[in-house]
Amino acid sequence: MEPTSTSPEPNSAPTGSTRPATPSGNRRVKPRALLQRRSLWLIGALIVACASWFGYHWAFGKASVHYATASVERGDVESTVVAAGIVQPFNYVDVGAQTSGKLKLLKVKRGDQVKKNQLLAEIDPVLATTALTADKAALENMTSQRSLKQAQLVLTTLQRDRNDTLFAHDLISANDRDITRAAYKVAFADAASLSAQMEEAAAAVNTGKANLSYTKITAPMAGEVVSISLLEGQTLNANQQAPNILRIGDIDTVTIWAQVSEADIVRVTPGQAVYFTILGDSVRWNSTIRQVLPTPELINNVVFYDVLFDIPNPKRELKIQMTAQVFIVLARAKAVMLIPAAAIGNASEGAEVSVQVLKPDGSLEPRTIKIGIKSEISAEVTSGLTENERVVIGKTAAPGNSTSALSARKGP
């Protein structure tokens, strides 16, 4: 007979324990509130995941392609060379000083209208007057000396002739004859030298008179005083370089000096049409090229050539030194089919290029066209397109929820 086990019951508490007894079984029962909270968390996480998925595909989904188009239209086009120009008088002269001295008086100011031979300025005549007086005194002194030399020449001539006669009759020696002959030659040379000196002194007197007259500066032409370089009281030194006092210009007609780069000058010739505008005024002034100067000018390591053309200016609207935006017309065409220059890129005039034509059903058709005159904005189409057809000038890719490969925009 086996012994009987005395193990305690599974749910009984050990001896001395104060833990309360649980219901029958080993699993705990969860509260209902906790289960409901976890269910709400799962639903919220699912909503956030779905929203993130749709948002990602909306933001980073396949982009729709939009084409910018332009219609083939009729209009005018011109090809030009653009240059910067300066307004200058058609005819002008710099009035300078031909004698030295202090600028005593200036009788005109900028903007004055002057007539030919009008007195413009006066230089202090003291130096010129003093020099002229000295030259006249030197000439008078030489005039007196000439009388003496001429008398000596007459005397030596008589002595020579008399001694030649006496020597022919053996009345004097050859030595006496030679002495009188030598005296005659010396007297003749002295008289000739003095005559030359007198001519030089007379020239000095004439120069002094001219210098004195140069102290009064007159206008060499009629026109407007456009600039003044010197002021009253300044000392002028005309010995080294003739100083300019003022400039007189005829601005009833002005000349535009346009600077054209060496890259464009090969396409510019006299007789071409040209127009320009000035800053602050939209009026277009038209003319034709008169001259292309052959000598270049180097500006910031770039070679420029001066192109000249004239503009009537009876109302004096154009002022000296104004800046002109010049357009030299190389070619023009009116009422021709045009497309934007953006549609053909860098294609040159006369080239054949391929463009994309947008058809009414939204599809694209490649087309080869020929380019005529081209400007910075538009280009002439001589063949390959008809009026009102639309050509693609660019495209943009915009994000969106559409996954289609093409979305044609039919508006310009």
Order of alpha helices (4+ residues) and beta strands (2+ residues): alpha-beta-beta-beta-beta-beta-alpha-alpha-beta-beta-beta-beta-alpha-beta-beta-beta-beta-beta-beta-beta-beta-beta-beta
